[in-house]
Amino acid sequence: MVIAINQGDVVQLKKKHPCGSDRWQVTRTGADIGMVCLGCRHKVMLERSSFEKRIKSFISKGEETSQ
């Protein structure tokens, strides 16, 4: 099952980042998901399958883009 992910979504991951934050903002979608840590502004890219395993919940939803 594919989770609907949009740019601007704020998600909570299962594990905390070393800075102590567990909240991330999605900056890029596709086969890879780009995210920015809301604690320290560190940028990372994850494969979609890895992202879907690590996500705990959606904090807020961004704008939906029609494709």
Sequence and secondary structure as in RCSB ss.txt:
>XXXX:A:sequence
MVIAINQGDVVQLKKKHPCGSDRWQVTRTGADIGMVCLGCRHKVMLERSSFEKRIKSFISKGEETSQ
>XXXX:A:secstr
      TT EEEESS  TTS  EEEEEE SSEEEEEETTT  EEEEEHHHHHHHEEEEEE       
